[in-house]
Amino acid sequence: MISRMDEATTLLVALPLLLVLIEGGGRVYARLRTYLMARCVAQISNMIMTEEEPSDWAMRSLRWRYSMRIVIDSVHFVAEKIYGDALYRLALIAEVCELDRYLLEMVGCRQSVARAKLYSKLSCLPYSISVAEFAEDFVAECERGDFYAMAAVVSARPERAVKYIGRYSGELSLHEVAVLVMILRRTGTAIAYTPLLASQNRNLQLVGIYLCEHFLLADAEPHLQRLVESADVEVSYLALQALCSVRGDISTPQVGSALSNLAPHQRNAFLLRAVHNCYSLRSCAHHLTREECAIFSQRINSYKSRIVCN
């Protein structure tokens, strides 16, 4: 009989070999998955770029050749690289492959973290008909604060984005705002930024501020000047940053009042943004401490090329 000592020795010798086998198997699986996904992406791209619409057989063949997970991730990859009319062809591929229905079925039998991942994948599917059909069910999820449920329904019905964002019960982070704007840009949806800035809803205000900063909308300055006085410190801070980006007037009393409410690291970030947007010290010196004025001047003079500031 093998003694316990021999069993322990055998186990100690076998464990490293087992770990090596597991690690090696993981690497092989990762390489195989990357290879299959690259082929799937190539096939989807060819279907999108061809002049004639691909046949149902060609689109369904993706389901036969690759796992559903590979197809979903490949569609997600392609969706992030295209926009506008090209999305219609990709939406057709997703519909024929029934990717949205598959994800909806999976959502019903998953816990919160897994559900969020599935909703995230749904939000990347262009013009999901199945999600649009059950939009009101998704709105109920939005009202409970499930961000990716809201993102999914915005992707399916972008023309109602303002309504859905307004009904969202949680407080959007800047990352989440960027995700929503990316979805709207991808679908080519026209969004009027003025009503967003004039809204009393915090989330809509943040989306409006992000649009102003991203597209350098200088005519939004009056609204930004009002929002810098917001009682919500994050709204006020982001409005200040956007005001700098659109080269607005930062000498106003509203800006001075907003700066007085910021934390030191936020004031420092504001100074950096002002320098990067070529403001002179005199444009905001009366809002700053003596130390901050010195830092501002030092940053301007630190550039290798002389900058002519306003």
N, C-alpha and C positions, 0 to 999 in steps of 0.2 A: 504493500500500500504506500501511496505517496504521502509523505508527512506534510503537516501544515506548513512547515518551513519551506519545503520544496514548492508547495502551491504558491506561497507568497513570493518566492524567488521567480517562479515562472510568470506570475502576474506582473511583477516589476519589470521583467524583461519584455513582456508582450505589450505593455502600455505604450512605450515610445513608438513601437512599430505600428500600433493601432492609430496613434495620433498622426503619424506620417501618412498612413493610408487615407485617413479622413481628410487631411489637408490636401493631399494629392488629388483625391476625388473631387473636392470642392473646386480646385483650380481647373480640372478638366471640365466640370459642369459649367463654370463661369465662361471658359473659352468657347464651349459649344453653344451656350446661350447667346454670347456676343456674335458668333458666326451666324446663327439662325436669325437673330434680330437684324443683322446687317442685310441678309438676303431678303427678309420680309420688307424692310424699309425700301430696298431697291425696287422690289415688285410694286409696292404701293406708289412709289415715286413715278415709275413708268406708266402706271394706270392714270395718274393725275396729268402727266405731261402729254399723253397721246392725244391726237386730234379727235379721234372717235371715242365715244363713251365705251368703257370696257363692258364686256358681257357679264351677265349675272354669274355665269359659270366661272369666269376668270376671277371675279371677286370672291365667290364662295370657296374657290380653291385655296385661299389663304387659310380658311378654317381647317381644311384637310391636311395641309402641309405643315402647319405650325400649331402650337398650343394656343389656346385663347389668350393666355397671359402674354405670350410673345406678340400676338396680333394687336392687343390693346396697347402695349408699351410702344409698339412701332407706330401706331396711329397717333399716339401721344407725342412721340418724337417728331413726326412729320408736321403735326398741327402747330407745334411751336415755331416751325420754320417758314410757314406760309400764312397768308391772310387774304381777305377779300374773296373774289370769285373762285379762286382755287380751292377754297374750303368746301364749296358745294360738291365737287367731285369726291373729296375725302369724306364728306358726310354721307354720300351715297354708298361708299365702300363700308363705312361703319354700320349703316342701316342694313345692307344686304347681309353682312356678317353677324348682325344682331348683337353687336357689342353692348349697346345700351341696355337691352333687355337682360343680357347676361349679368351685367353689373347691378342692375336693379334687383334681380333675384338674389344675388350675393349679399346685397345690403340688408335684406330682410333677415338673414341668419348670422349676422356678425355683431360683435360688441362694439362699444363706442370708438375705440382707437381704430379698429379695422374698418368700421363704417366711415370714419373720416377719410381714410385712404381711398376707399371705393368712391366716395363722393368726389374726392379730388380727381380721380380718373374720369369720372362722369363729366366734371367741369371742363375737361380737355377735349371732349368729343364735340365736334361742331354740329350745331343744329340738331340736337338729339330729339327725335320725334317722340320717343317713349317718355322722356323726361317732360316734354311739353304737355303730353297727355295727362300726366299726373302732377302738373305744376302746383296745384293747390295743396296736395299732400306735402310737397317740398316746402311750400311757404309755411306750413305748420312747423316744420323742422327749423326753418329760418327764425321764426318767432321764439323758438326755444334756444336760439344762440348757436346753431350748428352752421359755422361759416361755410364749409364746403358744400353743404346742401344748398345754401343760398347761391354760391358760385355756380353750381350745376344748373340751377334754374335760370340764372342770368345768362349762362352760355346757351341754353336752349331757347330762351325768349329774351334776347338782348334789348328788344324794343321796350320791354317793361322793366328794364334794369333799375331805373330810379324808384319805381314802386317797391321792388323787392328789397333794395338796399335800405329804403326808408322804413320798411317793416322789420328789418333785422334787429333783434333785441340786444345783441352784444355790442361792445365797443370795438370798432375796427382798429387794428394796428396798421402802421404804415406799410408793412409787408403785405397785409391783406388788401389794402387799398390798391397797391401796385398790381396784385394779382387780378383784381376786378378790372382795372384799367387795361391790363394786357388782354383780357378776354374781350372787352369792348373794342379795342383796337383791332384785334384779330378778326372779329366779325364785321368790322367796318361800320359799326353803329354810330350814328351822329348823336352826340349828347350836348345839350345846351348847358354851358358851365355857369351862366349867370343865375338861373334858378337854384343851382346847387349852392352857390356862395350865399345867396339870399335866404336859403332855407334855415329853419331853426333846428334842424336835425343834425347832430354832430357828425354822423357818418357821411351824410351827403356833403356837409361842409368840407370834410377831409378829402373826399373825391374831387370836389371842385378846386380846392387848393392844389392838389396834386396835378390836375390838368393844367392849371395856370402855370405852375412851375415847369412842367414837362414841355409844354408848347410855347412857353415864354409869351403869355397873353398879357401884353402891357396895358390893354384897355380895361383889365380887371382890377387895376390899382385901387379905385375907390372902395370896392368890396373888400380887398385885402386890408386896407387901412382900417376898415370897420372891424374885421375879424381879429386884428392884432390886439384888440381890447377885449377879446372873449374871456369869460371867466374860466373857461377850460384852458389850462396852461399849455396842453399839447396843441390845441387848435391855434392858440396865440403864437406859439413858437414856430409852428410850421407856416403860418401866414407870414411871419417875419422873414423866414427863409425864402419863401416864394416872392415876397416883395423885393428882396435883394436880387433874386434871379431875373425879375422883369425890369430891373433898374428903376424901381419906384423911389419916391421921396422918403428917405429914412431920417429926415430932420424933424418930423412932425411930433407934436406932443403925444399922439397915440403910440408911436414907436417908443418914445421915452418911457411912457407908463408901462408898456409891455415889457421892456427890458428890465425894469425895476422888479418885476415879478419872476424873472428867470433865475434858475440855479446857476452857479458860477460856470459849470462846464457848458451850459447852454449859451451863456453870454460869450464865452470863449469861441464857441462854434459860430455864433453870429458874427463876431469880429473876423474870423477866417473867411466866412462867406462874403462879407462886405469887401474885404481886400481882393478876393478872387474876382469879384464883379467890378473891380476898378473904382471903388468909391474913395474919395479923399477923406482925410481925417476931419476936415472942417465940416463935412456933411453930417457927422454924428458925434463930434467931440463933446458937445454939451450934454450928451446922454451918458458919457463914460467917466470912469474914475481916472485919476492922474496915471495910475499904473497901467490901465487899459489903453490910454492914449499912447503911452510909451511903447506898449506891445504892438499897437496898430501901426505906428510909424516904423517900428523895427521890421514888421512883416512886409510893409510896402518896399522898404529899402533892401530887403533880402533878395528881391528878384534880380536875376542876372541882367535883364534888359530894363531900361528905364521905362516906367509905365506912366503915361499921361492920364491923370485921374481928373474926374469932374469936381 
